[in-house]
Amino acid sequence: MDVLDARLLAASAKPDGLPPPMFAEVAFAGRSNVGKSSLINMLARRHKLVRTSQTPGSTRVVQIFRLKLRGAEMDFVDLPGYGYASRSKAERKSWGPMIENFLSNRAGLRAVLVLVDARRGVEPDDEELLSFLDSIGIRGIVVLTKCDKLGANERRTMIARFTREGRTAIATSSSNATGRDELWKIILDAASITLPA
């Protein structure tokens, strides 16, 4: 996958503060500290496109990144993390409606990658998000992060569970690029993008 250019297009705490979509969009969602920033950087083949942090909840706004591929353009959307973010309770509470509003009303949105820490498994917040996506007809794709911390058998067992439930699931690791090419195929398919051979 050739990513010719990748840049931050916009960031806003309110969906109506974002520019209207011009290209297919794929959103990244998950608990705080699940590795969203690292995964986006890995897919874009950029070390510092998205700022990574050891502090959970550092993404506090919706960020849109424009990626120019060889033969197409698309946008990645980084949503604020949910869960145990070290922000005020009121601030964390405000993210829920903002994210739901974005997911429900964003015309360019084609799929949501729901990131799950492979060591922790799916937690109630993740299940709630997947159910919400089902209810609004948006494809939810489970992305298991930090899979380098698990053995091969553990990864297969986790993926098999989601397959039985009829969901797409893929094992990834940003530290060694595990799953990058496979995930790109899934993203392009969800975005209805066919690249030239």
Secondary structure, 3 states (H helix, E strand, C coil): CCEEEEEEEEEECCHHHCCCCCCCEEEEEEECCCCHHHHHHHHHCCCCCCCCCCCCCCCCCEEEEEEEECCEEEEEEECCCECCCCCCHHHHHHHHHHHHHHHHHCCCEEEEEEEEECCCCCCHHHHHHHHHHHHHCCEEEEEEECHHHCCHHHHHHHHHHHHHCCCCEEECECCCCECHHHHHHHHHHHCCCCCCC
